[in-house]
């Protein structure tokens, strides 16, 4: 969650984003050809990136709240319920197909723009349009209540 309600929170968010963007660029995840090579099993280097991200965060999100009562910014840790439903599964499949077809993930694409890869603007325009279409479509759906 973004911590921008205070100046220190904004600095922490900026520093986290800087670390994330640098890591994406260093790992070559900002290059669609690297992602496509990973997805076609030609280069499994990004598997280490993915495994490291999941492993480190799994450990951190389990240990840090137990060791410290509050975040570094003094706020309480928040637990979020996990629900694997049809919408999450279908969204994951659609995301995976789109990722596999173009080799572009939104975060790395934004970082790639910072590294000078202007071709990513086309993929980002598609990502934006897809999210906009979903928002328009979802706004027309009748909520299901139990």
C-alpha positions as CSV (number, residue, x, y, z in Angstrom):
1,X,0.0,0.0,0.0
2,X,1.2,3.5,-0.8
3,X,2.3,5.5,2.2
4,X,2.0,9.0,0.9
5,X,-0.1,10.7,3.6
6,X,3.1,12.1,5.3
7,X,6.3,13.5,3.9
8,X,8.2,10.5,5.3
9,X,5.7,8.1,3.8
10,X,6.1,9.8,0.4
11,X,9.9,9.5,0.7
12,X,9.6,5.8,1.7
13,X,7.3,5.1,-1.3
14,X,9.7,6.9,-3.6
15,X,12.7,5.0,-2.3
16,X,10.8,1.7,-2.6
17,X,9.9,2.6,-6.2
18,X,13.5,3.5,-7.0
19,X,14.7,0.1,-5.7
20,X,12.0,-1.7,-7.6
21,X,12.7,0.1,-10.9
22,X,16.5,-0.4,-10.6
23,X,15.9,-4.1,-9.8
24,X,13.6,-4.5,-12.8
25,X,16.1,-2.9,-15.1
26,X,19.1,-4.8,-13.7
27,X,17.2,-8.1,-14.0
28,X,16.4,-7.3,-17.7
29,X,12.7,-7.7,-17.0
30,X,12.1,-4.3,-18.7
31,X,13.0,-5.9,-22.0
32,X,10.1,-7.7,-23.7
33,X,12.5,-10.0,-25.5
34,X,13.9,-11.2,-22.1
35,X,10.4,-11.9,-20.8
36,X,9.4,-13.8,-24.0
37,X,12.7,-15.8,-23.8
38,X,11.7,-16.7,-20.2
39,X,8.1,-17.6,-21.1
40,X,9.3,-19.9,-23.9
41,X,11.9,-21.5,-21.6
42,X,14.9,-20.2,-23.7
43,X,16.3,-18.2,-20.7
44,X,15.2,-19.1,-17.2
45,X,17.1,-16.2,-15.5
46,X,13.8,-14.4,-14.7
47,X,12.7,-17.5,-12.8
48,X,15.3,-16.6,-10.2
49,X,14.0,-13.0,-10.2
50,X,10.4,-14.3,-9.7
51,X,11.5,-16.8,-7.0
52,X,13.5,-14.3,-5.2
53,X,10.7,-11.7,-5.1
54,X,8.1,-14.3,-3.9
55,X,10.5,-15.9,-1.4
56,X,11.8,-12.6,0.1
57,X,8.3,-11.1,0.4
58,X,6.7,-14.3,1.8
59,X,9.4,-14.4,4.5
60,X,9.2,-10.6,5.2
61,X,5.4,-10.5,5.3
62,X,5.3,-13.5,7.8
63,X,8.2,-12.4,10.0
64,X,8.2,-8.6,10.2
65,X,4.7,-8.2,11.7
66,X,5.6,-10.8,14.3
67,X,8.9,-9.2,15.2
68,X,7.8,-5.6,15.1
69,X,4.4,-4.3,16.3
70,X,4.3,-1.5,13.7
71,X,5.7,-0.6,10.3
72,X,8.8,1.7,10.0
73,X,6.4,4.6,9.5
74,X,4.5,3.7,12.7
75,X,1.3,2.4,11.2
76,X,-0.3,-0.9,12.0
77,X,0.2,-3.9,9.8
78,X,-2.9,-4.8,7.8
79,X,-4.0,-8.3,7.1
80,X,-5.8,-8.9,3.8
81,X,-8.1,-11.8,3.2
82,X,-7.2,-14.1,0.3
83,X,-10.0,-15.2,-1.9
84,X,-9.4,-17.4,-5.0
85,X,-12.6,-17.0,-6.9
86,X,-13.7,-17.3,-10.5
87,X,-12.9,-13.6,-11.2
88,X,-9.3,-14.0,-9.9
89,X,-8.7,-17.1,-11.9
90,X,-10.1,-15.7,-15.2
91,X,-8.2,-12.5,-14.7
92,X,-5.0,-14.4,-14.1
93,X,-5.5,-16.4,-17.3
94,X,-6.3,-13.2,-19.3
95,X,-3.2,-11.5,-17.8
96,X,-1.0,-14.5,-18.6
97,X,-2.2,-14.7,-22.2
98,X,-1.6,-10.9,-22.7
99,X,1.8,-11.1,-21.0
100,X,2.8,-14.1,-23.2
101,X,1.6,-12.5,-26.4
102,X,3.4,-9.1,-26.0
103,X,6.1,-9.9,-23.3
104,X,5.1,-6.7,-21.4
105,X,4.1,-6.4,-17.8
106,X,2.8,-3.0,-16.6
107,X,5.4,-2.3,-13.9
108,X,8.4,-3.3,-16.0
109,X,7.0,-1.4,-19.0
110,X,6.9,1.8,-17.0
111,X,10.4,1.2,-15.8
112,X,11.4,0.4,-19.4
113,X,10.1,3.9,-20.4
114,X,12.5,5.3,-17.9
115,X,15.3,3.4,-19.6
116,X,14.4,4.9,-23.0
117,X,12.4,2.1,-24.6
118,X,9.6,4.3,-26.1
119,X,8.2,1.3,-28.1
120,X,6.6,0.2,-24.8
121,X,4.2,3.1,-25.1
122,X,2.2,1.0,-27.6
123,X,1.9,-1.9,-25.1
124,X,1.0,0.5,-22.3
125,X,-1.7,2.1,-24.4
126,X,-3.2,-1.4,-24.9
127,X,-2.9,-2.1,-21.2
128,X,-4.6,1.2,-20.3
129,X,-7.4,0.6,-22.9
130,X,-8.0,-3.0,-21.6
131,X,-8.2,-1.7,-18.0
132,X,-10.6,1.1,-19.1
133,X,-12.8,-1.4,-21.0
134,X,-12.9,-3.6,-18.0
135,X,-13.9,-0.7,-15.8
136,X,-16.7,0.3,-18.2
137,X,-17.9,-3.3,-18.4
138,X,-17.6,-4.0,-14.7
139,X,-19.6,-0.8,-13.9
140,X,-22.5,-2.2,-15.9
141,X,-22.6,-5.5,-14.1
142,X,-25.2,-6.2,-11.4
143,X,-23.4,-7.0,-8.1
144,X,-24.0,-10.5,-6.8
145,X,-25.1,-10.6,-3.2
146,X,-25.3,-13.8,-1.1
